[in-house]
Amino acid sequence: MDYLAARGIGMVHTVSGVGFAGNLDITLEKWVGRSAQSGFQVRVFPQPMDVRVAQKNKLPRIGGCFESALDGCYGSHDAAMNEPYFDAEGGCGVLYYSDEKVTEFCKEANRAGLQIEMHAIGDAAFNQAARCLKAALDDFPREDHRHGIIHACLPTEEGLAICQEYGIHFPMQTSFIGWPQEPDEYLADIMGEERASQLNPLRRYWDAGIVISAGSDAPCTDPDPIMWMQRACNHSNPEQSLTIREALRMCTYNGAWTCFDEKERGSLEVGKVADMVILSENPYDLETCDLGRLKVETLLLGGVPYIGQQQGFLSAVLKGMVGNSKI
């Protein structure tokens, strides 16, 4: 928490349920989150594709990037693609689940009133996520569901049209733009330059009215909102860059909105919790290429400068076991 706070982050959305016996990690993250000091906030996403796990833990949401991932990633050639990879390995990647399986999960979770998020990297996985969320909402319409497709790296016209119509948002990782672990040249080699140029089309999403929020996908990338903004405003495909104002919105209000926290957090308004950062410079006075030099000087949560956590793990767990703060 202290590490994140030093980067100007006062709320973390976890992805929990990675194979611990009895989903112990979900339970521990709930307890530690409830015990957080200095106004730090945690929102736990249980990701097993079993609605009962969320219900048992009394959490209003489900989904993530492991069990509820629909495909893999580009570097391992298991991101599910509509057309084959161009390099020697070829193939179209892997869809981990059938449409029937994903639709069944989405329908059950949606009928249970849960918010759903699923990982989709390739365009075939993006299509599957959009189709299955549509099927769930056609089955049981909900106005303010906040269902999302995590990453949403490579859209299709079909899938994007569904997301526009049904209000599906995209929790994205702008850190993957120019990511050293999968450089643009490498992606162009394995996917072809045309497809690679279509990755992470922020401007296209923004102009289509899709709510996009920023995150780290940690530990894949370092949790650093300044980097998120810098990459969003300096896209490797310049036509897909956001403005500084849009990037700030993506990193503040939209992040709170994705977990129904926007009435309390995410913007500076009368009656809201005064969570904010003091930056070393005014971002609106900078050229987009200079955003990376911004530094977080102070994090204030609830209007008070953040003070590091003053408890050990055991005391945090014990406190969280009896706590009732929002998680």
C-alpha positions in Angstrom: 0.0 0.0 0.0 2.8 2.4 0.9 4.5 1.6 -2.5 1.4 2.4 -4.4 0.7 5.5 -2.3 4.1 6.8 -3.3 3.0 6.6 -6.9 -0.2 8.6 -6.1 -2.5 5.6 -6.0 -5.0 5.6 -3.2 -7.2 2.7 -4.4 -6.3 -0.7 -5.8 -8.6 -3.1 -7.7 -7.2 -6.6 -7.0 -7.6 -9.7 -9.0 -7.9 -12.5 -6.6 -8.6 -16.3 -6.5 -5.5 -17.8 -8.1 -5.6 -21.3 -6.7 -5.2 -21.0 -2.9 -7.1 -23.7 -1.0 -10.5 -22.4 -0.2 -9.7 -19.2 -2.1 -7.8 -18.0 0.9 -6.2 -15.2 -1.0 -9.6 -13.6 -1.5 -10.4 -13.8 2.2 -7.0 -12.4 3.2 -7.2 -9.5 0.7 -10.7 -8.6 2.0 -9.4 -8.5 5.6 -6.3 -6.6 4.8 -8.3 -4.2 2.6 -10.8 -3.6 5.4 -8.0 -2.8 7.8 -6.2 -0.3 5.6 -5.2 2.9 7.3 -4.8 6.5 6.0 -7.8 6.3 3.8 -6.3 3.7 1.4 -9.0 1.7 -0.4 -9.1 -1.9 -1.8 -11.8 -3.4 -4.2 -11.5 -7.1 -4.5 -12.4 -8.9 -7.7 -12.8 -12.7 -7.2 -12.0 -14.3 -10.5 -13.1 -18.0 -10.4 -15.8 -18.6 -12.9 -18.1 -19.7 -10.1 -20.7 -17.1 -9.1 -20.9 -18.7 -5.7 -17.4 -17.6 -4.8 -18.4 -13.9 -5.1 -21.7 -14.5 -3.3 -20.0 -16.4 -0.5 -17.6 -13.5 0.0 -20.4 -10.9 -0.3 -18.7 -9.2 -3.2 -20.7 -7.4 -5.9 -18.3 -8.2 -8.7 -16.5 -11.1 -10.4 -13.8 -11.5 -13.0 -10.1 -11.0 -13.7 -7.1 -12.3 -15.7 -6.5 -15.9 -14.7 -9.5 -18.3 -14.5 -11.7 -15.7 -16.1 -9.2 -14.9 -18.9 -10.6 -15.9 -22.3 -7.2 -16.1 -23.9 -3.5 -15.6 -23.3 -1.0 -13.0 -24.6 0.9 -12.2 -27.8 4.4 -13.1 -26.6 3.3 -16.7 -26.0 1.2 -16.9 -29.1 -1.9 -17.8 -27.2 -3.8 -14.6 -27.6 -6.8 -15.7 -29.6 -6.8 -14.2 -33.1 -9.2 -14.3 -35.9 -6.4 -14.6 -38.4 -3.1 -16.6 -37.9 0.1 -15.1 -36.5 2.5 -14.2 -39.3 5.7 -15.7 -37.9 7.0 -19.3 -38.0 4.9 -20.4 -35.0 1.7 -19.4 -36.8 -1.6 -20.5 -35.5 -4.5 -18.5 -34.2 -3.8 -18.7 -30.5 -6.1 -20.2 -28.0 -9.6 -19.5 -26.8 -9.7 -21.2 -23.3 -13.4 -21.6 -23.2 -16.3 -22.3 -25.6 -18.9 -19.6 -26.2 -21.4 -21.8 -24.4 -19.2 -21.9 -21.3 -18.6 -18.2 -21.2 -22.2 -17.3 -22.0 -23.4 -19.6 -19.2 -21.1 -17.9 -16.7 -22.1 -14.4 -17.9 -25.8 -15.1 -17.7 -25.5 -16.6 -14.2 -23.4 -13.7 -12.9 -25.5 -11.0 -14.6 -28.7 -12.5 -13.2 -27.1 -12.5 -9.7 -26.5 -8.8 -10.1 -22.8 -9.0 -10.2 -20.4 -6.8 -12.2 -18.4 -8.9 -14.7 -14.9 -8.3 -16.0 -13.0 -10.7 -18.3 -9.5 -10.7 -19.8 -9.4 -10.5 -23.7 -6.2 -9.7 -25.6 -6.7 -11.0 -29.1 -9.6 -10.0 -31.5 -11.2 -13.4 -31.3 -11.3 -13.2 -27.5 -12.6 -9.6 -27.7 -15.4 -10.8 -29.9 -16.2 -13.7 -27.6 -16.3 -11.4 -24.5 -18.6 -8.9 -26.3 -20.9 -11.7 -27.7 -21.3 -13.4 -24.3 -21.9 -10.2 -22.4 -24.5 -9.3 -24.9 -26.2 -12.6 -24.5 -26.3 -12.2 -20.8 -27.8 -8.7 -21.0 -30.3 -9.8 -23.6 -31.3 -12.6 -21.3 -31.6 -10.3 -18.2 -31.3 -6.5 -19.1 -29.7 -4.2 -16.6 -29.2 -0.5 -17.0 -26.1 0.1 -14.9 -24.2 -3.2 -14.9 -20.6 -1.8 -15.4 -19.5 -5.0 -17.2 -16.0 -4.7 -18.7 -13.5 -6.3 -21.0 -10.0 -6.1 -19.5 -7.2 -5.2 -21.9 -9.4 -5.0 -25.0 -6.2 -4.7 -27.0 -7.5 -5.6 -30.5 -11.1 -4.8 -31.2 -13.4 -5.8 -34.1 -16.2 -3.8 -35.7 -18.7 -6.4 -34.5 -17.5 -6.4 -30.9 -17.1 -2.7 -30.6 -20.6 -2.1 -31.9 -21.9 -4.4 -29.1 -19.8 -2.6 -26.5 -21.2 0.8 -27.6 -24.8 -0.4 -27.6 -24.6 -2.2 -24.3 -22.4 0.2 -22.3 -19.4 -2.2 -21.8 -16.3 -0.5 -20.5 -12.6 -1.3 -21.0 -10.1 -1.4 -18.1 -6.9 -1.0 -20.1 -3.2 -0.9 -19.6 -1.6 1.9 -21.5 1.7 0.7 -20.1 1.6 -1.9 -22.9 2.0 0.8 -25.5 5.7 0.6 -26.3 6.1 -2.1 -23.7 9.8 -3.2 -23.6 8.7 -6.9 -23.0 6.8 -6.9 -26.3 8.3 -4.1 -28.4 6.3 -2.7 -31.3 8.8 -4.2 -33.8 8.3 -7.7 -32.3 4.5 -7.3 -32.4 4.7 -6.2 -36.0 6.8 -9.3 -36.8 4.4 -11.8 -35.3 1.1 -10.1 -36.2 1.9 -8.0 -39.3 2.3 -4.2 -39.3 -1.4 -3.6 -40.1 -2.8 -5.5 -37.1 0.0 -4.2 -34.8 -0.9 -0.6 -35.7 -4.5 -1.3 -34.5 -3.5 -2.3 -31.0 -4.9 -0.3 -28.0 -6.8 2.2 -30.1 -7.5 4.7 -27.3 -8.8 7.5 -29.5 -11.1 5.2 -31.4 -12.6 4.0 -28.1 -12.9 7.4 -26.6 -14.6 8.9 -29.6 -17.0 5.9 -29.7 -18.1 6.8 -26.2 -16.5 3.8 -24.5 -15.4 4.4 -20.9 -11.8 3.4 -20.7 -9.9 3.4 -17.4 -6.2 2.8 -16.7 -4.4 0.2 -14.7 -1.1 -1.6 -14.4 -1.8 -5.3 -14.8 0.9 -5.5 -12.1 3.3 -7.2 -11.8 3.4 -7.2 -15.6 4.0 -3.5 -15.6 4.9 -1.1 -12.8 1.9 0.7 -11.2 2.6 4.3 -12.3 -0.2 6.6 -13.3 2.3 9.1 -14.7 3.5 6.5 -17.1 -0.1 5.6 -17.9 -0.7 9.2 -18.9 2.5 9.6 -20.8 1.9 6.5 -22.9 -1.8 7.4 -23.5 -0.8 10.8 -24.8 2.2 9.6 -26.9 0.7 6.5 -28.5 3.1 4.7 -30.9 0.3 5.2 -33.5 -0.1 9.0 -33.0 -3.7 9.0 -34.3 -4.7 7.0 -31.3 -3.3 9.3 -28.6 -5.5 11.0 -26.0 -5.3 14.6 -24.8 -3.8 15.3 -21.4 -7.3 16.1 -20.0 -8.6 12.8 -21.3 -5.7 10.9 -19.9 -6.2 12.5 -16.5 -9.9 11.5 -16.7 -8.9 7.9 -17.6 -6.6 7.7 -14.5 -8.9 9.4 -12.0 -12.7 9.5 -12.4 -13.0 6.6 -14.8 -11.1 4.3 -12.5 -13.5 5.2 -9.6 -16.5 4.8 -12.0 -15.5 1.2 -12.9 -16.2 0.1 -9.3 -19.3 2.3 -8.6 -17.1 4.7 -6.5 -17.6 7.8 -8.6 -20.2 9.3 -6.3 -17.6 9.5 -3.5 -14.2 9.6 -5.4 -12.5 10.3 -8.7 -13.1 14.0 -9.0 -12.9 17.1 -6.8 -16.5 18.1 -6.0 -18.4 19.3 -3.0 -19.6 16.4 -0.9 -17.0 13.9 -2.2 -14.0 12.4 -0.4 -11.0 14.6 -1.0 -8.6 12.1 -2.6 -6.0 13.9 -4.7 -2.4 14.2 -5.5 -0.1 17.3 -5.7 2.1 17.1 -8.7 5.5 18.7 -9.3 4.1 20.6 -12.3 0.8 21.5 -13.9 0.3 18.8 -16.6 -1.7 21.3 -18.7 1.4 23.5 -19.0 3.5 20.6 -20.4 3.9 19.2 -23.9 2.7 15.6 -24.0 6.2 14.4 -24.6 7.2 15.9 -21.2 4.5 14.3 -19.1 7.0 11.6 -17.9 8.9 14.2 -15.9 5.9 14.8 -13.6 6.5 13.6 -10.0 4.0 12.9 -7.2 4.9 15.2 -4.4 2.0 14.4 -2.0 -1.0 12.1 -1.9 -3.9 13.2 0.2 -6.7 10.8 1.0 -9.8 12.2 2.6 -8.0 15.6 2.5 -5.2 14.4 4.8 -1.6 13.7 3.7 -1.0 10.0 3.4 0.9 8.4 6.3 2.4 5.0 5.9 0.6 1.9 7.2 1.4 1.5 10.9 0.4 -2.1 11.4 1.8 -5.6 10.7 0.1 -8.2 8.6 -1.3 -10.2 11.5 -2.8 -7.1 13.2 -4.2 -6.0 9.8 -5.9 -9.4 9.3 -7.4 -9.4 12.8 -8.7 -5.9 12.4 -10.1 -6.8 9.0 -11.9 -9.9 10.3 -14.3 -7.6 12.3 -14.2 -4.6 10.0 -17.1 -3.6 7.7 -15.6 -0.9 5.5 -16.4 -1.0 1.7 -14.3 -3.6 -0.1 
